[in-house]
Amino acid sequence: DKSNSKLFQRKAQTAKGDRAIGISVDFSGSMPGFSTKGAMAATARAIEIIGDDFIGQCWADRSDDEFGYSQGNANIGLITGPDEEFKHEQLSVYGCGGTTPTADGIHNMTQIMDDMSAREKVIIVITDGKPNRPFGGEVSGEASEEESEEELSDESVADAIEDAKRVVHEARNDGYK
């Protein structure tokens, strides 16, 4: 709701315009679409007020659906790219569904942001914290979009969790916050 100009209770000084903030959002079947999209829109508005660069991206694994572009077995949807203005209607391009390739989503965001010249690069990940698709790989015991984490093999889920931890660690080592 852009008509509400009092989004914050208090003001604090911050350096403006020298950060790139990427929002990487889980659009898998376990995520509530309306709330997820609302979180991205609110964050994009706050970043706009601050004056920093905003990049918005979502990810899921839906082999039978047109969803962004494929990176390994993950589907990546670019909502707002570098040097683009965020628009609410961009959120309606992608729906939620499929499994959760968290590592692929975070890795892709670092690739998008690598060429940006901002002093500080921040990635905010919006997810339910249930990665279940290993980085760039197949799961053991293939799952459909309706299947939950519990129906995937324990090995695939464990691999996906370790891959997500590794990708976050690599991003931090590369200077991302």
Phi, psi and omega in degrees: 000097183285351179286340179274106183271352180257073181281337186240151180277326182219159181256144175223144179286138176211152176292134183257144166073011180242023178235150168245124182242118179256131176254117182248113192243132175286114176251032179285176183294340181274358181260135176285114187304312183297313180294320180297314180292324177296320178296319179293317181297317180295319179293318178299319179297316179298318179295322177298317179297318180292328179098014179271168177282140181241134173231129180238133183213149177229165183206150175195180173233106180226091186294337184257018185225144172287117183209100177057227178231159183270138172228102189065233178261008179263152173251126183246130177245121177272118181268313176220119181271173176304140178067017174251155176268134177291136175228136183304323182296340178296335181290337183278356181293324185243141174251170180268145178161158178096189181269183194241095177269068186304313182300319179296318180297314181292317179300317180297322179297321178295324178295319179297318187276346183306321184274359180281146185260016181298148178297321183231136178239124183237134174242125175251124181255125177252112184203166174272002176075030181236067178294137179219010176236115180300156182303119175060013188232175178276152173271153173281122184078078185309139182243146175274174182299329183279345184284148182263175180303323183295335182273350175277158180293149178301324180295316179296317180295316179298318178297317181297319179295314179296320178297318179297316178299317181296315182294321177296316179299316179297318179297317178297318178296332178274005175099001178283144175254000000 
